[in-house]
Amino acid sequence: MLLGYARVNGEWQIAVKRLMFQTEIDGSDHEYEVTVNPEKPEPLLKASREVRSKSMRLIPKLLDCLKLRGESLLKSIDAAEEAAQKL
C-alpha cells in the first residue's frame, strides 16, 4: 500500500493506492522489484476501515516527506526572488 497526497476526483487529498510488487531477475542475476497491476488512488477518507487502520503507520513518514518538499519549494522561491532582485 502506498500513502500519498494525490489528485483524486478532481481534488487534492490524502490517498491510498494498493500496489503489488513482483521480483524480477535481470541478465546479471540481480533481483529488482517491479510494480504489477497498480490500482487507482482512493481517498483515504473513503477507504475501508482496514486500509485506514493500516495507513496510520505511514502517516508520520508522509508528513515528513511533505515537510521536506515544502521546505525545498520555499528555498527555490527564495533563490528565484534573489535572482530577480539582481536583475
C-alpha positions as CSV (number, residue, x, y, z in Angstrom):
1,M,0.0,0.0,0.0
2,L,1.2,3.5,-0.9
3,L,0.0,6.6,1.0
4,G,0.4,10.0,-0.5
5,Y,-1.1,13.3,-1.4
6,A,-2.8,13.0,-4.8
7,R,-5.4,14.5,-7.0
8,V,-8.4,12.1,-6.8
9,N,-11.8,13.0,-8.4
10,G,-10.5,16.5,-9.2
11,E,-9.4,17.3,-5.6
12,W,-6.1,17.1,-3.8
13,Q,-6.3,14.9,-0.8
14,I,-4.5,12.2,1.1
15,A,-5.0,9.0,-0.8
16,V,-4.0,5.3,-0.7
17,K,-3.0,3.2,-3.6
18,R,-2.7,-0.6,-3.5
19,L,0.3,-2.0,-5.3
20,M,1.6,-5.4,-6.0
21,F,5.3,-6.0,-6.5
22,Q,6.9,-8.8,-8.4
23,T,10.6,-9.7,-8.1
24,E,12.4,-10.0,-11.4
25,I,15.9,-11.0,-12.2
26,D,18.0,-9.2,-14.9
27,G,20.6,-10.7,-17.2
28,S,23.3,-10.3,-14.5
29,D,21.3,-12.2,-11.9
30,H,20.4,-9.1,-9.9
31,E,17.0,-9.0,-8.4
32,Y,14.7,-6.0,-8.6
33,E,11.1,-5.3,-8.0
34,V,8.5,-4.1,-10.5
35,T,5.0,-2.8,-9.8
36,V,2.3,-5.0,-11.2
37,N,-1.4,-4.1,-11.6
38,P,-1.4,-0.8,-9.6
39,E,-4.8,0.4,-8.7
40,K,-6.0,3.9,-9.0
41,P,-5.6,6.1,-5.9
42,E,-8.6,6.2,-3.5
43,P,-9.3,9.0,-1.0
44,L,-8.1,7.8,2.4
45,L,-11.4,9.0,4.0
46,K,-13.4,6.7,1.7
47,A,-11.2,3.7,2.1
48,S,-12.2,0.7,4.2
49,R,-11.6,0.7,8.0
50,E,-8.8,-1.9,7.5
51,V,-7.0,0.3,4.9
52,R,-7.3,3.4,7.1
53,S,-6.0,1.5,10.1
54,K,-3.0,0.1,8.2
55,S,-2.2,3.5,6.7
56,M,-1.9,5.1,10.2
57,R,1.7,3.8,10.5
58,L,2.6,5.5,7.2
59,I,1.3,9.0,8.1
60,P,4.4,10.2,10.0
61,K,6.6,9.3,7.0
62,L,4.1,11.1,4.7
63,L,4.2,14.2,6.8
64,D,8.0,14.2,6.8
65,C,8.0,13.9,3.1
66,L,5.5,16.7,2.6
67,K,7.5,18.9,5.0
68,L,10.8,18.3,3.1
69,R,9.0,19.0,-0.2
70,G,7.6,22.3,1.2
71,E,11.0,23.4,2.5
72,S,12.6,22.6,-0.9
73,L,9.9,24.7,-2.7
74,L,10.4,27.6,-0.3
75,K,14.2,27.5,-0.9
76,S,13.5,27.6,-4.7
77,I,11.2,30.6,-4.3
78,D,13.8,32.4,-2.2
79,A,16.5,31.7,-4.8
80,A,14.3,32.9,-7.6
81,E,13.4,36.1,-5.7
82,E,17.1,36.8,-5.1
83,A,17.9,36.2,-8.7
84,A,15.0,38.6,-9.7
85,Q,16.3,41.3,-7.4
86,K,19.8,41.2,-9.1
87,L,18.2,41.9,-12.5
